[in-house]
Amino acid sequence: MAAREQTVLQFVPLSTSLSAKVHPVVIFNICDCYVRRPDQADRVIGTLLGSISPDGIVDIRNSYAVPHNESSDQVALDIDYHHNMLLSHQKVNPKEVIVGWYSTGFGVSGGSALIQDFYSREVPNPVHLTVDTGFRNGETSIKAFVSVNLALGDRQLAAQFQEIPLDLRMIEAERVGFDILKTTLVEKVPSDLEGMEASMERLLALIDDVYKYVDNVVEGRVAPDNNIGRFISETVASIPKMSPAAFDQLVNDSLQDHLLLLYLSSLTRTQLSLAEKLNTAAQIL
């Protein structure tokens, strides 16, 4: 009996391993576009701008929304608007190029393959960033994907989305704003002092976690991790050595300078408001 010939389905791997790093301003911009979306739109789609390093790290630094119409079996993008926005952005920062596209929602949807195919003609291996703007349980899901081709012999059949590592790093001021963004309802934006208080509470919680981890390692309840130990050592070594009195004096001086700036800005607003009212009264008379 002749042996039956078998055809094997195989994935075509990427030539380089990719990872992505997204700046917080991109997340803020996506959420702002989602709030301002048309009433009939269920999600927002847009272009990601940034750069790609030789070692395969995609640095996502900017974005803009692209109008679209979407149905169950097709997606129509406003390509002219997309190209005009790209030209406008590159006039300001010519080093930023297209690195992928984003969409709001949880994970990859049915029409994502069509949009991925369009951006694949704009840039090789575009990154697909998904942002869950629902903030379920006070948390957000931000993921990055690339498409991997599924081939049958020499013929490409389809593409599968594969998640890649994503790094979201923030400075403390950006983290305060991001925490507010995750809250579905807030009475007001916190002041600088309230933001500093929240940062101090978070810092104390992190210090408590480090204390617990070190105690568990010393007592043998947790296996030691060299990477964590090295990170703790570098963090402790980076703290400047000063007495508690000198540290209190430094904090108090900085706090007094901050309060003085708040007082001067409030005084300036009062003077401007008073001058505007006097000007209005003089025009009436």
C-alpha positions as CSV (number, residue, x, y, z in Angstrom):
1,M,0.0,0.0,0.0
2,A,1.4,3.4,-1.0
3,A,2.1,5.7,1.9
4,R,-0.3,8.6,2.0
5,E,1.2,12.1,1.5
6,Q,0.7,14.4,4.5
7,T,0.6,18.2,4.5
8,V,1.7,19.9,7.6
9,L,0.3,23.2,8.9
10,Q,3.0,25.4,10.3
11,F,3.4,28.8,11.8
12,V,5.9,31.2,10.2
13,P,7.9,32.7,13.1
14,L,9.0,36.3,13.2
15,S,12.6,37.0,12.2
16,T,13.2,38.9,15.5
17,S,11.6,38.7,18.9
18,L,9.6,41.8,19.5
19,S,8.7,43.6,22.8
20,A,6.9,46.8,23.3
21,K,7.2,49.8,25.6
22,V,4.3,52.2,25.8
23,H,4.3,55.7,27.3
24,P,1.4,56.8,29.6
25,V,0.5,59.7,27.3
26,V,-0.6,57.1,24.7
27,I,-3.0,55.5,27.2
28,F,-4.4,58.9,28.2
29,N,-4.9,59.8,24.6
30,I,-6.6,56.5,23.8
31,C,-9.0,56.9,26.7
32,D,-9.7,60.5,25.8
33,C,-10.6,59.5,22.2
34,Y,-12.8,56.8,23.6
35,V,-14.8,59.3,25.7
36,R,-15.2,61.6,22.7
37,R,-16.1,58.8,20.2
38,P,-19.4,59.1,18.2
39,D,-22.5,57.7,19.8
40,Q,-22.8,54.8,17.4
41,A,-19.2,53.7,17.7
42,D,-18.5,50.8,20.1
43,R,-14.8,51.2,20.0
44,V,-12.0,53.5,18.9
45,I,-9.3,52.6,16.4
46,G,-6.1,54.6,15.8
47,T,-2.5,54.6,14.7
48,L,0.5,54.2,17.0
49,L,3.7,56.2,16.4
50,G,7.2,55.7,17.8
51,S,10.4,54.0,16.9
52,I,11.8,50.5,16.7
53,S,15.3,49.8,18.1
54,P,17.7,47.3,16.4
55,D,17.2,44.8,19.3
56,G,13.4,44.6,18.5
57,I,12.0,46.9,21.2
58,V,9.0,48.9,19.9
59,D,8.8,52.3,21.7
60,I,5.3,53.6,21.4
61,R,5.3,57.4,22.2
62,N,2.3,58.9,20.4
63,S,-1.0,58.0,18.8
64,Y,-4.0,59.5,17.0
65,A,-7.5,58.1,16.3
66,V,-8.7,57.2,12.8
67,P,-12.4,57.4,12.0
68,H,-13.9,54.1,10.9
69,N,-17.1,52.3,10.2
70,E,-17.4,48.7,11.4
71,S,-19.9,45.9,10.8
72,S,-19.9,42.2,11.5
73,D,-17.9,41.3,8.4
74,Q,-16.0,44.4,7.3
75,V,-14.2,47.5,8.6
76,A,-13.8,50.7,6.7
77,L,-11.0,53.1,7.7
78,D,-10.7,56.7,6.6
79,I,-7.3,56.2,4.9
80,D,-7.1,59.9,3.7
81,Y,-7.5,61.1,7.3
82,H,-4.9,58.6,8.5
83,H,-2.3,59.8,5.9
84,N,-3.0,63.5,6.6
85,M,-2.6,63.0,10.3
86,L,0.6,61.1,9.8
87,L,2.0,64.0,7.7
88,S,1.0,66.5,10.3
89,H,2.7,64.5,13.1
90,Q,5.9,64.0,11.1
91,K,6.2,67.7,10.5
92,V,6.4,68.2,14.3
93,N,8.5,65.1,15.0
94,P,10.0,63.5,11.8
95,K,11.6,60.7,13.9
96,E,8.2,59.2,14.8
97,V,7.1,56.5,12.4
98,I,4.1,54.1,12.3
99,V,4.8,51.2,14.6
100,G,1.3,49.7,14.7
101,W,-2.3,50.4,15.7
102,Y,-4.6,50.3,18.7
103,S,-8.2,49.5,19.5
104,T,-10.2,49.8,22.7
105,G,-11.9,46.7,24.1
106,F,-10.9,43.5,25.8
107,G,-8.5,41.5,23.6
108,V,-8.6,40.9,19.9
109,S,-11.9,41.1,18.1
110,G,-13.2,39.7,14.8
111,G,-12.3,42.6,12.6
112,S,-8.8,43.0,13.9
113,A,-7.3,40.7,11.2
114,L,-8.6,43.1,8.5
115,I,-7.1,46.2,10.2
116,Q,-3.8,44.3,10.9
117,D,-3.6,43.5,7.2
118,F,-3.9,47.2,6.3
119,Y,-1.2,48.3,8.7
120,S,1.0,45.4,7.5
121,R,1.2,47.3,4.2
122,E,2.2,50.5,6.1
123,V,5.0,48.9,8.3
124,P,6.5,45.4,8.7
125,N,5.3,43.5,11.8
126,P,2.9,46.2,13.2
127,V,2.1,46.0,16.9
128,H,-1.6,45.8,17.8
129,L,-2.3,47.4,21.2
130,T,-5.5,46.7,23.0
131,V,-6.8,48.9,25.9
132,D,-9.7,47.8,28.0
133,T,-11.4,51.2,28.8
134,G,-14.0,49.4,31.0
135,F,-11.5,49.3,33.9
136,R,-13.2,46.2,35.4
137,N,-12.7,45.9,39.2
138,G,-10.6,49.1,39.1
139,E,-8.0,47.5,36.8
140,T,-7.2,47.9,33.1
141,S,-6.0,45.3,30.6
142,I,-3.4,46.6,28.3
143,K,-1.9,44.1,25.9
144,A,0.3,44.1,22.8
145,F,0.0,41.6,19.9
146,V,1.8,40.8,16.6
147,S,0.4,38.6,13.9
148,V,2.0,35.2,13.0
149,N,1.3,33.7,9.6
150,L,-0.2,30.2,9.4
151,A,1.1,28.5,6.3
152,L,0.1,25.3,4.4
153,G,3.2,24.3,2.5
154,D,4.2,27.4,0.6
155,R,0.8,29.0,0.8
156,Q,-0.2,31.4,3.6
157,L,-3.7,30.7,4.9
158,A,-4.3,33.0,7.8
159,A,-2.7,35.0,10.6
160,Q,-2.8,34.4,14.3
161,F,-2.3,37.1,17.0
162,Q,0.4,36.4,19.4
163,E,0.9,38.4,22.6
164,I,4.3,40.0,23.1
165,P,5.8,41.5,26.3
166,L,4.6,45.0,27.1
167,D,6.3,47.5,29.5
168,L,4.3,50.3,30.9
169,R,6.5,52.6,33.0
170,M,5.4,55.7,34.7
171,I,6.8,58.4,36.9
172,E,5.0,59.1,40.1
173,A,2.9,62.1,38.7
174,E,1.8,60.0,35.8
175,R,0.9,57.1,38.1
176,V,-1.4,59.4,40.2
177,G,-3.2,60.5,37.0
178,F,-3.5,56.9,35.9
179,D,-5.0,55.8,39.2
180,I,-7.6,58.5,38.9
181,L,-8.3,57.4,35.3
182,K,-9.0,53.9,36.6
183,T,-11.7,55.2,39.0
184,T,-15.1,55.3,37.3
185,L,-16.3,58.3,39.3
186,V,-14.3,61.0,41.2
187,E,-15.5,64.2,42.7
188,K,-12.4,66.2,41.8
189,V,-8.9,65.9,40.6
190,P,-6.6,65.7,43.7
191,S,-4.3,68.5,44.5
192,D,-0.5,68.2,44.6
193,L,-0.6,67.6,48.3
194,E,-3.3,64.9,48.0
195,G,-1.3,63.3,45.2
196,M,1.9,63.3,47.4
197,E,-0.1,61.8,50.2
198,A,-1.3,59.0,48.0
199,S,2.2,58.4,46.8
200,M,3.5,58.2,50.3
201,E,0.8,55.7,51.2
202,R,1.8,53.6,48.2
203,L,5.4,53.8,49.1
204,L,4.7,52.6,52.7
205,A,2.7,49.7,51.3
206,L,5.6,48.7,49.0
207,I,8.1,48.9,51.9
208,D,5.8,46.7,54.0
209,D,5.8,44.1,51.1
210,V,9.6,44.2,51.0
211,Y,9.9,43.7,54.7
212,K,7.5,40.7,54.6
213,Y,9.5,39.2,51.7
214,V,12.8,39.6,53.4
215,D,11.5,38.1,56.6
216,N,10.0,35.1,54.7
217,V,13.4,34.5,53.0
218,V,15.4,34.8,56.2
219,E,13.0,32.3,58.0
220,G,13.0,29.9,55.1
221,R,9.4,30.2,54.1
222,V,10.2,31.6,50.6
223,A,12.9,30.5,48.3
224,P,15.4,33.4,47.7
225,D,15.5,35.1,44.3
226,N,18.8,36.6,43.3
227,N,17.2,39.2,40.9
228,I,14.9,40.5,43.7
229,G,17.7,40.6,46.2
230,R,19.9,42.5,43.7
231,F,17.1,45.0,43.0
232,I,16.5,45.6,46.7
233,S,20.2,46.1,47.3
234,E,20.5,48.6,44.5
235,T,17.4,50.5,45.8
236,V,18.8,50.7,49.3
237,A,22.2,51.8,48.0
238,S,20.6,54.6,45.9
239,I,19.0,56.2,49.1
240,P,21.1,59.2,50.2
241,K,22.6,58.9,53.7
242,M,21.3,61.7,55.9
243,S,20.1,62.0,59.5
244,P,16.3,62.0,60.2
245,A,16.6,65.6,61.3
246,A,18.2,66.6,58.0
247,F,15.6,64.7,56.1
248,D,12.7,66.3,58.0
249,Q,14.3,69.7,57.3
250,L,14.6,69.0,53.6
251,V,10.9,67.9,53.4
252,N,9.7,70.9,55.4
253,D,11.6,73.3,53.2
254,S,10.3,71.7,50.0
255,L,6.7,71.8,51.5
256,Q,7.0,75.4,52.5
257,D,8.2,76.3,49.0
258,H,5.3,74.5,47.5
259,L,2.8,76.2,49.8
260,L,4.3,79.6,48.9
261,L,3.8,78.8,45.2
262,L,0.2,77.9,45.8
263,Y,-0.3,81.1,47.7
264,L,1.3,83.3,45.0
265,S,-0.8,81.6,42.3
266,S,-4.0,82.1,44.2
267,L,-3.1,85.7,44.8
268,T,-2.4,86.2,41.1
269,R,-5.8,84.7,40.1
270,T,-7.5,87.0,42.6
271,Q,-5.8,90.1,41.2
272,L,-6.6,89.1,37.6
273,S,-10.3,88.5,38.5
274,L,-10.5,91.8,40.4
275,A,-8.9,93.7,37.4
276,E,-11.3,92.1,35.0
277,K,-14.3,93.1,37.1
278,L,-13.0,96.7,37.5
279,N,-12.4,96.9,33.7
280,T,-16.0,95.7,33.1
281,A,-17.4,98.2,35.5
282,A,-15.4,101.1,33.9
283,Q,-16.7,100.1,30.4
284,I,-20.3,100.2,31.7
285,L,-19.9,103.6,33.3
